[in-house]
Structure formats: structure tokens, C-alpha cells
Amino acid sequence: MMETASPKVSAVIMAYNDEPNMRACLESVTWADEIVVVDSFSTDRTAVIAKEFTDRIFQHEFRGFGRLRNEATARASHDWIFSLDTDERATPEVRDEVRRTMVSGQADAYFIPRKNFFLGRWIRHCGFYPDYRQPQLFRKGSVRYREGDVVHEGFDITGKAGYFTQAIFQYPFRNIDHYLAKMDRYSDLMARRMAAQGRRFRPHQLVSHPLFTFLKMYVGRSGWRDGMPGLILSGLYGYYTFLKYAKFWEIQVSGSSKCLASSGKG
């Protein structure tokens, strides 16, 4: 009797100007049967480093995260896709769970918990753990990202969803300066998204929404238990919320949306 071939997996990584993270990210998925990197024309050594690990590197203009993720998954050759961002690491435990899961095939798309590291500490609260963001292991064709979402992209699942027990490690912000640079881009994209949705700015949003964000993270989600990093992180997200609505106001008073700048993880 012939043995059934083991399922193969494509590790798919979206990248943009994230040279500090690129090598460690790729090293964590060398066990995959294929590595696919979709880069948005990085100007640093991101693509150069990627070439050390794979020849399947594709350049795509950034026109929103939803569309870019669909373009990236379409490049995969195998039936299973393991999606990883450049600031994430697939631990050996996650690798082993991926292999077991593909064989059992009890679901079509799997959410994987993430442990986030910031300011010298694993953040266990603030809503940062288990941090199920979107399916990161799925059968090709079972997940479709919403292309109208330029940031914080939604998705639709065809089939059954499951959950991993092992966690991916994420290093989203190298320091406070990196957080501020990253959220400057994200707040711009979110302001543009709100304007495109036809939403209206209200002055109270500059006060009520940042305050609510801080209290939700620090009190409601027990960010205080993460010590000083938890306090700082909650405050930074309050600032990000303020910045997002300030830019939303700026767009509305100027009467036109800002151009969507090339942006990505990093």
C-alpha cells in the first residue's frame, strides 16, 4: 500500500523596510517547504537578506494590507499557507504544531496566539495576549482578505476555524521611537480609511476615544499588571488614538484625502 504524501506548507511573509527583523523572521521558518516573500519595494536591505533564504521574492506596490495579503497568498505553491509578519517568529513548538495540524486537517484555518515583547518584557495583559489577530495557518483558498481595508484588514473564512495552543513570538516595537514611527504611518492609514467610509469627525473624539483606549488597556485589560511597560504601552495607544482622530479632522477640513503612501511592516 502506498503511503500518503505529507502535506506541504508555504511560509508567506510580507515585508517592507524591516531589515532589523528580516533575518530572524526567515530563520524561524526554514523548516517550511517553501518561503515566499512579498516586498513593497523596500529601500533598505530587506530584499537582499530575503535572497539568502529564497528565490521566491516578489515586488508589489503597497495599496493596502488587505490587497497585499491576497497577492501574497496567491504566490504560494502549496496547499497550506503559514502567514508570518517580519516582526514575528515561529517557535519550534509552533513548527511542530503546524506539522501535526496539517496531518490531522480538522479545520481549514487556524488562529495562532502571539506573545508580544516590548520594553524588555513579555506583555501578558493590555489585550496583547493571546492576541489572535487573523488566521495564520490555512488551506489555500479558505481565507480571503477584504481588499477595501488598507489597514487592520478584515477577512472571510470558508470552512471551519481552529485554534493553536502554542504561541508565535512577536517583537512589534524595538523601542518607543520605533512605536511612534510605526503609529505615524498607521494613524495616517486609519484616518484615510475613516474618511473613505464617509464617517464624520466629532470634536469629543479627540478626548473621549484616547481616554477610553487608555482605560480599556490599562484597567479593563489589566495592563497595570505588566508594570511600567504596561503603563507606557497603554499611554502610547491612547496617543495613537488621538493622532488618528487629529489626522481624520485634518482630512475633513482640507476637503481631500491624503495620498496612500507606501507603507508596511517595520
PyRosetta script that sets phi, psi and omega in degrees:
from pyrosetta import init, pose_from_sequence

init()
pose = pose_from_sequence("MMETASPKVSAVIMAYNDEPNMRACLESVTWADEIVVVDSFSTDRTAVIAKEFTDRIFQHEFRGFGRLRNEATARASHDWIFSLDTDERATPEVRDEVRRTMVSGQADAYFIPRKNFFLGRWIRHCGFYPDYRQPQLFRKGSVRYREGDVVHEGFDITGKAGYFTQAIFQYPFRNIDHYLAKMDRYSDLMARRMAAQGRRFRPHQLVSHPLFTFLKMYVGRSGWRDGMPGLILSGLYGYYTFLKYAKFWEIQVSGSSKCLASSGKG")
pose.set_psi(1, 132.3)
pose.set_omega(1, -177.9)
pose.set_phi(2, -76.0)
pose.set_psi(2, 139.7)
pose.set_omega(2, 177.1)
pose.set_phi(3, -77.0)
pose.set_psi(3, 142.7)
pose.set_omega(3, 176.3)
pose.set_phi(4, -75.5)
pose.set_psi(4, 131.2)
pose.set_omega(4, -179.6)
pose.set_phi(5, -63.4)
pose.set_psi(5, 140.5)
pose.set_omega(5, 178.0)
pose.set_phi(6, -67.3)
pose.set_psi(6, 140.2)
pose.set_omega(6, 178.3)
pose.set_phi(7, -59.8)
pose.set_psi(7, 145.8)
pose.set_omega(7, 178.6)
pose.set_phi(8, -107.1)
pose.set_psi(8, 152.1)
pose.set_omega(8, -176.0)
pose.set_phi(9, -128.3)
pose.set_psi(9, 140.4)
pose.set_omega(9, 173.1)
pose.set_phi(10, -103.8)
pose.set_psi(10, 122.0)
pose.set_omega(10, 171.9)
pose.set_phi(11, -84.2)
pose.set_psi(11, 120.8)
pose.set_omega(11, -175.8)
pose.set_phi(12, -114.4)
pose.set_psi(12, 124.5)
pose.set_omega(12, -175.2)
pose.set_phi(13, -128.0)
pose.set_psi(13, 126.2)
pose.set_omega(13, 172.3)
pose.set_phi(14, -93.6)
pose.set_psi(14, 137.9)
pose.set_omega(14, -174.3)
pose.set_phi(15, -139.8)
pose.set_psi(15, 148.9)
pose.set_omega(15, 171.7)
pose.set_phi(16, -161.6)
pose.set_psi(16, 114.3)
pose.set_omega(16, 175.1)
pose.set_phi(17, 45.3)
pose.set_psi(17, 52.0)
pose.set_omega(17, 178.8)
pose.set_phi(18, -127.2)
pose.set_psi(18, 50.2)
pose.set_omega(18, 179.5)
pose.set_phi(19, -52.0)
pose.set_psi(19, -41.1)
pose.set_omega(19, -178.1)
pose.set_phi(20, -62.6)
pose.set_psi(20, -27.7)
pose.set_omega(20, -176.6)
pose.set_phi(21, -99.4)
pose.set_psi(21, -18.4)
pose.set_omega(21, -164.8)
pose.set_phi(22, -60.3)
pose.set_psi(22, -47.5)
pose.set_omega(22, -175.2)
pose.set_phi(23, -64.2)
pose.set_psi(23, -47.3)
pose.set_omega(23, -178.8)
pose.set_phi(24, -63.3)
pose.set_psi(24, -37.6)
pose.set_omega(24, 177.3)
pose.set_phi(25, -61.5)
pose.set_psi(25, -50.0)
pose.set_omega(25, -177.4)
pose.set_phi(26, -66.8)
pose.set_psi(26, -37.4)
pose.set_omega(26, 178.0)
pose.set_phi(27, -61.4)
pose.set_psi(27, -28.2)
pose.set_omega(27, -177.5)
pose.set_phi(28, -78.3)
pose.set_psi(28, -8.3)
pose.set_omega(28, -179.8)
pose.set_phi(29, -124.2)
pose.set_psi(29, 21.4)
pose.set_omega(29, 179.0)
pose.set_phi(30, -65.6)
pose.set_psi(30, -14.2)
pose.set_omega(30, 177.1)
pose.set_phi(31, -76.5)
pose.set_psi(31, -15.4)
pose.set_omega(31, -178.5)
pose.set_phi(32, -67.9)
pose.set_psi(32, 155.0)
pose.set_omega(32, 179.6)
pose.set_phi(33, -72.8)
pose.set_psi(33, -19.2)
pose.set_omega(33, -179.4)
pose.set_phi(34, -156.9)
pose.set_psi(34, 141.1)
pose.set_omega(34, 172.8)
pose.set_phi(35, -116.5)
pose.set_psi(35, 124.6)
pose.set_omega(35, 178.2)
pose.set_phi(36, -116.2)
pose.set_psi(36, 125.5)
pose.set_omega(36, 178.4)
pose.set_phi(37, -116.2)
pose.set_psi(37, 125.8)
pose.set_omega(37, 174.3)
pose.set_phi(38, -112.0)
pose.set_psi(38, 113.2)
pose.set_omega(38, -175.0)
pose.set_phi(39, -109.2)
pose.set_psi(39, 143.8)
pose.set_omega(39, 179.7)
pose.set_phi(40, -101.5)
pose.set_psi(40, 55.1)
pose.set_omega(40, 176.3)
pose.set_phi(41, 58.3)
pose.set_psi(41, 54.9)
pose.set_omega(41, 177.8)
pose.set_phi(42, -58.6)
pose.set_psi(42, 146.7)
pose.set_omega(42, 178.5)
pose.set_phi(43, -104.0)
pose.set_psi(43, -1.8)
pose.set_omega(43, 175.4)
pose.set_phi(44, -103.2)
pose.set_psi(44, -154.9)
pose.set_omega(44, -175.1)
pose.set_phi(45, -92.7)
pose.set_psi(45, 17.5)
pose.set_omega(45, -179.1)
pose.set_phi(46, -55.4)
pose.set_psi(46, -51.9)
pose.set_omega(46, -178.0)
pose.set_phi(47, -69.1)
pose.set_psi(47, -33.4)
pose.set_omega(47, 178.6)
pose.set_phi(48, -62.7)
pose.set_psi(48, -45.0)
pose.set_omega(48, 178.5)
pose.set_phi(49, -64.5)
pose.set_psi(49, -40.2)
pose.set_omega(49, -179.7)
pose.set_phi(50, -59.3)
pose.set_psi(50, -34.5)
pose.set_omega(50, -178.6)
pose.set_phi(51, -65.8)
pose.set_psi(51, -19.2)
pose.set_omega(51, 176.3)
pose.set_phi(52, -72.3)
pose.set_psi(52, -18.1)
pose.set_omega(52, -174.4)
pose.set_phi(53, -113.6)
pose.set_psi(53, -23.8)
pose.set_omega(53, -175.6)
pose.set_phi(54, -159.5)
pose.set_psi(54, 152.5)
pose.set_omega(54, 172.7)
pose.set_phi(55, -101.2)
pose.set_psi(55, 2.4)
pose.set_omega(55, 178.6)
pose.set_phi(56, -95.1)
pose.set_psi(56, 75.7)
pose.set_omega(56, 179.3)
pose.set_phi(57, -118.7)
pose.set_psi(57, 127.5)
pose.set_omega(57, -176.5)
pose.set_phi(58, -126.3)
pose.set_psi(58, 141.8)
pose.set_omega(58, 178.7)
pose.set_phi(59, -102.8)
pose.set_psi(59, 126.9)
pose.set_omega(59, 177.6)
pose.set_phi(60, -135.1)
pose.set_psi(60, 133.8)
pose.set_omega(60, 175.2)
pose.set_phi(61, -64.6)
pose.set_psi(61, 139.3)
pose.set_omega(61, 179.1)
pose.set_phi(62, -76.9)
pose.set_psi(62, 117.0)
pose.set_omega(62, 175.9)
pose.set_phi(63, -130.1)
pose.set_psi(63, 33.0)
pose.set_omega(63, -178.9)
pose.set_phi(64, 114.5)
pose.set_psi(64, 145.5)
pose.set_omega(64, -176.9)
pose.set_phi(65, -66.7)
pose.set_psi(65, -35.9)
pose.set_omega(65, -179.7)
pose.set_phi(66, -60.6)
pose.set_psi(66, -49.7)
pose.set_omega(66, -179.7)
pose.set_phi(67, -66.0)
pose.set_psi(67, -40.1)
pose.set_omega(67, -178.1)
pose.set_phi(68, -64.8)
pose.set_psi(68, -39.3)
pose.set_omega(68, 178.6)
pose.set_phi(69, -65.6)
pose.set_psi(69, -38.1)
pose.set_omega(69, 176.6)
pose.set_phi(70, -64.8)
pose.set_psi(70, -40.4)
pose.set_omega(70, 177.8)
pose.set_phi(71, -64.5)
pose.set_psi(71, -38.0)
pose.set_omega(71, -178.7)
pose.set_phi(72, -67.6)
pose.set_psi(72, -46.8)
pose.set_omega(72, -178.4)
pose.set_phi(73, -67.2)
pose.set_psi(73, -28.9)
pose.set_omega(73, 178.4)
pose.set_phi(74, -66.6)
pose.set_psi(74, -21.7)
pose.set_omega(74, -179.6)
pose.set_phi(75, -80.4)
pose.set_psi(75, -13.4)
pose.set_omega(75, -176.7)
pose.set_phi(76, -71.3)
pose.set_psi(76, 142.4)
pose.set_omega(76, -178.1)
pose.set_phi(77, -92.3)
pose.set_psi(77, -24.0)
pose.set_omega(77, -171.6)
pose.set_phi(78, -102.0)
pose.set_psi(78, 167.1)
pose.set_omega(78, -174.1)
pose.set_phi(79, -73.6)
pose.set_psi(79, -26.6)
pose.set_omega(79, 177.5)
pose.set_phi(80, -107.7)
pose.set_psi(80, 140.2)
pose.set_omega(80, -180.0)
pose.set_phi(81, -121.9)
pose.set_psi(81, 129.5)
pose.set_omega(81, 173.9)
pose.set_phi(82, -111.4)
pose.set_psi(82, 110.3)
pose.set_omega(82, -174.5)
pose.set_phi(83, -96.2)
pose.set_psi(83, 127.5)
pose.set_omega(83, -178.1)
pose.set_phi(84, -137.8)
pose.set_psi(84, 139.0)
pose.set_omega(84, 173.9)
pose.set_phi(85, -91.1)
pose.set_psi(85, 160.7)
pose.set_omega(85, -173.4)
pose.set_phi(86, -66.2)
pose.set_psi(86, -21.7)
pose.set_omega(86, 178.7)
pose.set_phi(87, -91.3)
pose.set_psi(87, 10.9)
pose.set_omega(87, -179.8)
pose.set_phi(88, -111.1)
pose.set_psi(88, 157.9)
pose.set_omega(88, 177.6)
pose.set_phi(89, -132.8)
pose.set_psi(89, 131.5)
pose.set_omega(89, 174.9)
pose.set_phi(90, -87.9)
pose.set_psi(90, 111.2)
pose.set_omega(90, -179.1)
pose.set_phi(91, -71.7)
pose.set_psi(91, 161.2)
pose.set_omega(91, 175.0)
pose.set_phi(92, -56.2)
pose.set_psi(92, -33.4)
pose.set_omega(92, 179.0)
pose.set_phi(93, -67.0)
pose.set_psi(93, -39.4)
pose.set_omega(93, 176.3)
pose.set_phi(94, -66.4)
pose.set_psi(94, -43.2)
pose.set_omega(94, 176.8)
pose.set_phi(95, -53.8)
pose.set_psi(95, -47.4)
pose.set_omega(95, -178.6)
pose.set_phi(96, -65.3)
pose.set_psi(96, -37.7)
pose.set_omega(96, 179.2)
pose.set_phi(97, -69.6)
pose.set_psi(97, -34.9)
pose.set_omega(97, 175.0)
pose.set_phi(98, -59.4)
pose.set_psi(98, -47.5)
pose.set_omega(98, -177.6)
pose.set_phi(99, -62.7)
pose.set_psi(99, -44.6)
pose.set_omega(99, 178.6)
pose.set_phi(100, -64.2)
pose.set_psi(100, -39.7)
pose.set_omega(100, -175.6)
pose.set_phi(101, -67.4)
pose.set_psi(101, -41.3)
pose.set_omega(101, -179.4)
pose.set_phi(102, -63.5)
pose.set_psi(102, -34.5)
pose.set_omega(102, 179.7)
pose.set_phi(103, -71.1)
pose.set_psi(103, -44.0)
pose.set_omega(103, -178.5)
pose.set_phi(104, -71.5)
pose.set_psi(104, -39.1)
pose.set_omega(104, 176.0)
pose.set_phi(105, 55.5)
pose.set_psi(105, 40.1)
pose.set_omega(105, -177.2)
pose.set_phi(106, -77.7)
pose.set_psi(106, -16.4)
pose.set_omega(106, 177.7)
pose.set_phi(107, -140.4)
pose.set_psi(107, 172.8)
pose.set_omega(107, -178.3)
pose.set_phi(108, -102.1)
pose.set_psi(108, -22.1)
pose.set_omega(108, -178.8)
pose.set_phi(109, -147.1)
pose.set_psi(109, 138.6)
pose.set_omega(109, -175.1)
pose.set_phi(110, -126.2)
pose.set_psi(110, 133.1)
pose.set_omega(110, 171.3)
pose.set_phi(111, -88.3)
pose.set_psi(111, 139.7)
pose.set_omega(111, -177.6)
pose.set_phi(112, -122.0)
pose.set_psi(112, 127.2)
pose.set_omega(112, 178.6)
pose.set_phi(113, -65.1)
pose.set_psi(113, 154.5)
pose.set_omega(113, 179.6)
pose.set_phi(114, -128.6)
pose.set_psi(114, 135.2)
pose.set_omega(114, 172.7)
pose.set_phi(115, -101.9)
pose.set_psi(115, 122.5)
pose.set_omega(115, -176.1)
pose.set_phi(116, -101.0)
pose.set_psi(116, 134.4)
pose.set_omega(116, 179.9)
pose.set_phi(117, -109.4)
pose.set_psi(117, 128.7)
pose.set_omega(117, -178.6)
pose.set_phi(118, -153.9)
pose.set_psi(118, 133.8)
pose.set_omega(118, 177.8)
pose.set_phi(119, 53.8)
pose.set_psi(119, 43.9)
pose.set_omega(119, 174.3)
pose.set_phi(120, 78.6)
pose.set_psi(120, 15.5)
pose.set_omega(120, -174.5)
pose.set_phi(121, -147.4)
pose.set_psi(121, 143.5)
pose.set_omega(121, 170.2)
pose.set_phi(122, -75.6)
pose.set_psi(122, 123.0)
pose.set_omega(122, -178.3)
pose.set_phi(123, -84.6)
pose.set_psi(123, 112.3)
pose.set_omega(123, -175.9)
pose.set_phi(124, -99.1)
pose.set_psi(124, -7.9)
pose.set_omega(124, -176.3)
pose.set_phi(125, -131.1)
pose.set_psi(125, -147.7)
pose.set_omega(125, -179.2)
pose.set_phi(126, 61.2)
pose.set_psi(126, 10.7)
pose.set_omega(126, -173.7)
pose.set_phi(127, 80.8)
pose.set_psi(127, 12.8)
pose.set_omega(127, -175.9)
pose.set_phi(128, -96.3)
pose.set_psi(128, 0.8)
pose.set_omega(128, 174.6)
pose.set_phi(129, -150.2)
pose.set_psi(129, 131.5)
pose.set_omega(129, 9.8)
pose.set_phi(130, -81.3)
pose.set_psi(130, -6.9)
pose.set_omega(130, 171.0)
pose.set_phi(131, 55.2)
pose.set_psi(131, 55.9)
pose.set_omega(131, 173.6)
pose.set_phi(132, -74.7)
pose.set_psi(132, 107.5)
pose.set_omega(132, -173.7)
pose.set_phi(133, -90.3)
pose.set_psi(133, -57.2)
pose.set_omega(133, -179.5)
pose.set_phi(134, -162.1)
pose.set_psi(134, 164.1)
pose.set_omega(134, 179.6)
pose.set_phi(135, -57.8)
pose.set_psi(135, 133.7)
pose.set_omega(135, -179.7)
pose.set_phi(136, -117.2)
pose.set_psi(136, -10.7)
pose.set_omega(136, 168.3)
pose.set_phi(137, -128.7)
pose.set_psi(137, 124.6)
pose.set_omega(137, -178.0)
pose.set_phi(138, -158.9)
pose.set_psi(138, 156.2)
pose.set_omega(138, 173.9)
pose.set_phi(139, -70.7)
pose.set_psi(139, 140.6)
pose.set_omega(139, 179.8)
pose.set_phi(140, -59.9)
pose.set_psi(140, 129.5)
pose.set_omega(140, -179.1)
pose.set_phi(141, 95.4)
pose.set_psi(141, -9.6)
pose.set_omega(141, -178.1)
pose.set_phi(142, -88.8)
pose.set_psi(142, -15.4)
pose.set_omega(142, 179.6)
pose.set_phi(143, -125.7)
pose.set_psi(143, 130.4)
pose.set_omega(143, 177.0)
pose.set_phi(144, -128.0)
pose.set_psi(144, 125.3)
pose.set_omega(144, -179.8)
pose.set_phi(145, -87.6)
pose.set_psi(145, 147.3)
pose.set_omega(145, -177.5)
pose.set_phi(146, -80.5)
pose.set_psi(146, 115.1)
pose.set_omega(146, -170.8)
pose.set_phi(147, -74.3)
pose.set_psi(147, -13.6)
pose.set_omega(147, 176.4)
pose.set_phi(148, -78.4)
pose.set_psi(148, -9.4)
pose.set_omega(148, -177.6)
pose.set_phi(149, -93.7)
pose.set_psi(149, 108.1)
pose.set_omega(149, -178.9)
pose.set_phi(150, -75.6)
pose.set_psi(150, -23.6)
pose.set_omega(150, 179.9)
pose.set_phi(151, -150.8)
pose.set_psi(151, 156.9)
pose.set_omega(151, -174.6)
pose.set_phi(152, 48.7)
pose.set_psi(152, 52.8)
pose.set_omega(152, -170.7)
pose.set_phi(153, -65.2)
pose.set_psi(153, 137.8)
pose.set_omega(153, 173.9)
pose.set_phi(154, -83.1)
pose.set_psi(154, 177.0)
pose.set_omega(154, -177.6)
pose.set_phi(155, -157.0)
pose.set_psi(155, 161.5)
pose.set_omega(155, 176.2)
pose.set_phi(156, -126.5)
pose.set_psi(156, 137.2)
pose.set_omega(156, -179.1)
pose.set_phi(157, -110.2)
pose.set_psi(157, 131.0)
pose.set_omega(157, 172.2)
pose.set_phi(158, -104.4)
pose.set_psi(158, 111.4)
pose.set_omega(158, -177.6)
pose.set_phi(159, 115.5)
pose.set_psi(159, -160.3)
pose.set_omega(159, -174.7)
pose.set_phi(160, -96.4)
pose.set_psi(160, 141.1)
pose.set_omega(160, 178.1)
pose.set_phi(161, -103.9)
pose.set_psi(161, 147.7)
pose.set_omega(161, 176.8)
pose.set_phi(162, -135.1)
pose.set_psi(162, 177.0)
pose.set_omega(162, -176.6)
pose.set_phi(163, -134.4)
pose.set_psi(163, 139.0)
pose.set_omega(163, 175.2)
pose.set_phi(164, -82.1)
pose.set_psi(164, 160.9)
pose.set_omega(164, 172.6)
pose.set_phi(165, -100.1)
pose.set_psi(165, -31.2)
pose.set_omega(165, 179.9)
pose.set_phi(166, -84.9)
pose.set_psi(166, 151.2)
pose.set_omega(166, -172.5)
pose.set_phi(167, -111.0)
pose.set_psi(167, 142.6)
pose.set_omega(167, 167.4)
pose.set_phi(168, -76.9)
pose.set_psi(168, 144.4)
pose.set_omega(168, 173.3)
pose.set_phi(169, -91.6)
pose.set_psi(169, 136.9)
pose.set_omega(169, 177.3)
pose.set_phi(170, -127.1)
pose.set_psi(170, 138.4)
pose.set_omega(170, 176.7)
pose.set_phi(171, -121.2)
pose.set_psi(171, 75.7)
pose.set_omega(171, -169.2)
pose.set_phi(172, -70.1)
pose.set_psi(172, -30.7)
pose.set_omega(172, -176.6)
pose.set_phi(173, -137.1)
pose.set_psi(173, 123.7)
pose.set_omega(173, -179.4)
pose.set_phi(174, -69.9)
pose.set_psi(174, -33.9)
pose.set_omega(174, 179.4)
pose.set_phi(175, -164.5)
pose.set_psi(175, -175.6)
pose.set_omega(175, -177.4)
pose.set_phi(176, -66.0)
pose.set_psi(176, -39.3)
pose.set_omega(176, 178.3)
pose.set_phi(177, -60.2)
pose.set_psi(177, -41.1)
pose.set_omega(177, 178.5)
pose.set_phi(178, -64.9)
pose.set_psi(178, -39.9)
pose.set_omega(178, 175.9)
pose.set_phi(179, -57.8)
pose.set_psi(179, -47.8)
pose.set_omega(179, -176.6)
pose.set_phi(180, -63.4)
pose.set_psi(180, -40.1)
pose.set_omega(180, 178.7)
pose.set_phi(181, -65.8)
pose.set_psi(181, -41.7)
pose.set_omega(181, -178.7)
pose.set_phi(182, -67.3)
pose.set_psi(182, -43.8)
pose.set_omega(182, -178.4)
pose.set_phi(183, -73.5)
pose.set_psi(183, -20.4)
pose.set_omega(183, 172.8)
pose.set_phi(184, -63.0)
pose.set_psi(184, -42.3)
pose.set_omega(184, 177.4)
pose.set_phi(185, -69.0)
pose.set_psi(185, -45.2)
pose.set_omega(185, -177.1)
pose.set_phi(186, -66.2)
pose.set_psi(186, -38.5)
pose.set_omega(186, 179.3)
pose.set_phi(187, -65.5)
pose.set_psi(187, -35.3)
pose.set_omega(187, 177.0)
pose.set_phi(188, -64.3)
pose.set_psi(188, -44.5)
pose.set_omega(188, 179.5)
pose.set_phi(189, -66.2)
pose.set_psi(189, -39.6)
pose.set_omega(189, -179.5)
pose.set_phi(190, -68.7)
pose.set_psi(190, -39.1)
pose.set_omega(190, 178.0)
pose.set_phi(191, -62.3)
pose.set_psi(191, -42.2)
pose.set_omega(191, 178.4)
pose.set_phi(192, -64.8)
pose.set_psi(192, -38.7)
pose.set_omega(192, 178.9)
pose.set_phi(193, -64.0)
pose.set_psi(193, -43.8)
pose.set_omega(193, 179.1)
pose.set_phi(194, -62.9)
pose.set_psi(194, -39.9)
pose.set_omega(194, 178.4)
pose.set_phi(195, -64.8)
pose.set_psi(195, -41.6)
pose.set_omega(195, -179.9)
pose.set_phi(196, -65.8)
pose.set_psi(196, -28.2)
pose.set_omega(196, 178.9)
pose.set_phi(197, -79.0)
pose.set_psi(197, -4.5)
pose.set_omega(197, 178.7)
pose.set_phi(198, 79.7)
pose.set_psi(198, 17.1)
pose.set_omega(198, 179.3)
pose.set_phi(199, -73.6)
pose.set_psi(199, 157.5)
pose.set_omega(199, -178.8)
pose.set_phi(200, -111.8)
pose.set_psi(200, 138.8)
pose.set_omega(200, 178.2)
pose.set_phi(201, -76.8)
pose.set_psi(201, 139.9)
pose.set_omega(201, 174.0)
pose.set_phi(202, -126.1)
pose.set_psi(202, 133.7)
pose.set_omega(202, -175.8)
pose.set_phi(203, -53.9)
pose.set_psi(203, -36.2)
pose.set_omega(203, -176.9)
pose.set_phi(204, -63.6)
pose.set_psi(204, -19.6)
pose.set_omega(204, -178.4)
pose.set_phi(205, -63.8)
pose.set_psi(205, -24.7)
pose.set_omega(205, 179.2)
pose.set_phi(206, -72.6)
pose.set_psi(206, -17.2)
pose.set_omega(206, -179.6)
pose.set_phi(207, -112.6)
pose.set_psi(207, -52.3)
pose.set_omega(207, -173.3)
pose.set_phi(208, -66.8)
pose.set_psi(208, -41.9)
pose.set_omega(208, -175.9)
pose.set_phi(209, -70.8)
pose.set_psi(209, -44.7)
pose.set_omega(209, 175.2)
pose.set_phi(210, -61.6)
pose.set_psi(210, -40.8)
pose.set_omega(210, 179.7)
pose.set_phi(211, -64.2)
pose.set_psi(211, -43.1)
pose.set_omega(211, 179.2)
pose.set_phi(212, -62.8)
pose.set_psi(212, -41.7)
pose.set_omega(212, 179.5)
pose.set_phi(213, -60.6)
pose.set_psi(213, -46.2)
pose.set_omega(213, 179.6)
pose.set_phi(214, -61.2)
pose.set_psi(214, -48.8)
pose.set_omega(214, -177.3)
pose.set_phi(215, -65.9)
pose.set_psi(215, -37.1)
pose.set_omega(215, 179.2)
pose.set_phi(216, -62.0)
pose.set_psi(216, -44.0)
pose.set_omega(216, -177.8)
pose.set_phi(217, -75.9)
pose.set_psi(217, -46.4)
pose.set_omega(217, -171.5)
pose.set_phi(218, -80.0)
pose.set_psi(218, -36.3)
pose.set_omega(218, -178.3)
pose.set_phi(219, -103.4)
pose.set_psi(219, -58.0)
pose.set_omega(219, -175.4)
pose.set_phi(220, -62.1)
pose.set_psi(220, -36.1)
pose.set_omega(220, -179.1)
pose.set_phi(221, -109.3)
pose.set_psi(221, 21.3)
pose.set_omega(221, 170.3)
pose.set_phi(222, 57.8)
pose.set_psi(222, 36.4)
pose.set_omega(222, 177.4)
pose.set_phi(223, -60.3)
pose.set_psi(223, -23.9)
pose.set_omega(223, 178.9)
pose.set_phi(224, -61.0)
pose.set_psi(224, -22.9)
pose.set_omega(224, -179.7)
pose.set_phi(225, -75.6)
pose.set_psi(225, -11.8)
pose.set_omega(225, 177.1)
pose.set_phi(226, -93.6)
pose.set_psi(226, 14.1)
pose.set_omega(226, 175.3)
pose.set_phi(227, 66.7)
pose.set_psi(227, -151.2)
pose.set_omega(227, -178.5)
pose.set_phi(228, -59.7)
pose.set_psi(228, -42.4)
pose.set_omega(228, 176.4)
pose.set_phi(229, -57.2)
pose.set_psi(229, -35.8)
pose.set_omega(229, 178.6)
pose.set_phi(230, -66.9)
pose.set_psi(230, -39.9)
pose.set_omega(230, 177.6)
pose.set_phi(231, -65.6)
pose.set_psi(231, -46.3)
pose.set_omega(231, -178.9)
pose.set_phi(232, -64.0)
pose.set_psi(232, -43.9)
pose.set_omega(232, -178.8)
pose.set_phi(233, -62.8)
pose.set_psi(233, -42.0)
pose.set_omega(233, 178.7)
pose.set_phi(234, -63.6)
pose.set_psi(234, -41.5)
pose.set_omega(234, 177.8)
pose.set_phi(235, -65.8)
pose.set_psi(235, -39.2)
pose.set_omega(235, 179.6)
pose.set_phi(236, -64.7)
pose.set_psi(236, -38.9)
pose.set_omega(236, 178.7)
pose.set_phi(237, -70.9)
pose.set_psi(237, -30.7)
pose.set_omega(237, 172.2)
pose.set_phi(238, -62.9)
pose.set_psi(238, -42.1)
pose.set_omega(238, 177.4)
pose.set_phi(239, -63.7)
pose.set_psi(239, -42.7)
pose.set_omega(239, 177.9)
pose.set_phi(240, -58.4)
pose.set_psi(240, -42.0)
pose.set_omega(240, 179.7)
pose.set_phi(241, -64.1)
pose.set_psi(241, -42.2)
pose.set_omega(241, 176.1)
pose.set_phi(242, -59.7)
pose.set_psi(242, -46.9)
pose.set_omega(242, -178.1)
pose.set_phi(243, -61.7)
pose.set_psi(243, -40.4)
pose.set_omega(243, 179.7)
pose.set_phi(244, -60.0)
pose.set_psi(244, -45.6)
pose.set_omega(244, -179.2)
pose.set_phi(245, -75.9)
pose.set_psi(245, -30.2)
pose.set_omega(245, 175.1)
pose.set_phi(246, -64.3)
pose.set_psi(246, -42.1)
pose.set_omega(246, 177.7)
pose.set_phi(247, -69.4)
pose.set_psi(247, -33.5)
pose.set_omega(247, 175.8)
pose.set_phi(248, -62.3)
pose.set_psi(248, -43.7)
pose.set_omega(248, 175.8)
pose.set_phi(249, -60.9)
pose.set_psi(249, -43.9)
pose.set_omega(249, -178.6)
pose.set_phi(250, -59.7)
pose.set_psi(250, -41.4)
pose.set_omega(250, 178.8)
pose.set_phi(251, -63.1)
pose.set_psi(251, -43.5)
pose.set_omega(251, -176.3)
pose.set_phi(252, -68.6)
pose.set_psi(252, -39.5)
pose.set_omega(252, -179.0)
pose.set_phi(253, -74.8)
pose.set_psi(253, -24.4)
pose.set_omega(253, 178.0)
pose.set_phi(254, -81.5)
pose.set_psi(254, -18.5)
pose.set_omega(254, 176.9)
pose.set_phi(255, 80.6)
pose.set_psi(255, 8.4)
pose.set_omega(255, 179.8)
pose.set_phi(256, -151.8)
pose.set_psi(256, 149.2)
pose.set_omega(256, 179.0)
pose.set_phi(257, -78.9)
pose.set_psi(257, 146.8)
pose.set_omega(257, 174.8)
pose.set_phi(258, -70.0)
pose.set_psi(258, 153.9)
pose.set_omega(258, 176.1)
pose.set_phi(259, -68.7)
pose.set_psi(259, 144.1)
pose.set_omega(259, 178.7)
pose.set_phi(260, -77.2)
pose.set_psi(260, 106.5)
pose.set_omega(260, -178.5)
pose.set_phi(261, -76.6)
pose.set_psi(261, 152.3)
pose.set_omega(261, 174.3)
pose.set_phi(262, -61.6)
pose.set_psi(262, 123.1)
pose.set_omega(262, -176.3)
pose.set_phi(263, -146.2)
pose.set_psi(263, 160.8)
pose.set_omega(263, 178.9)
pose.set_phi(264, -173.1)
pose.set_psi(264, -172.5)
pose.set_omega(264, 178.6)
pose.set_phi(265, -65.6)
pose.set_psi(265, 139.8)
pose.set_omega(265, 175.6)
pose.set_phi(266, 145.4)
pose.dump_pdb("model.pdb")
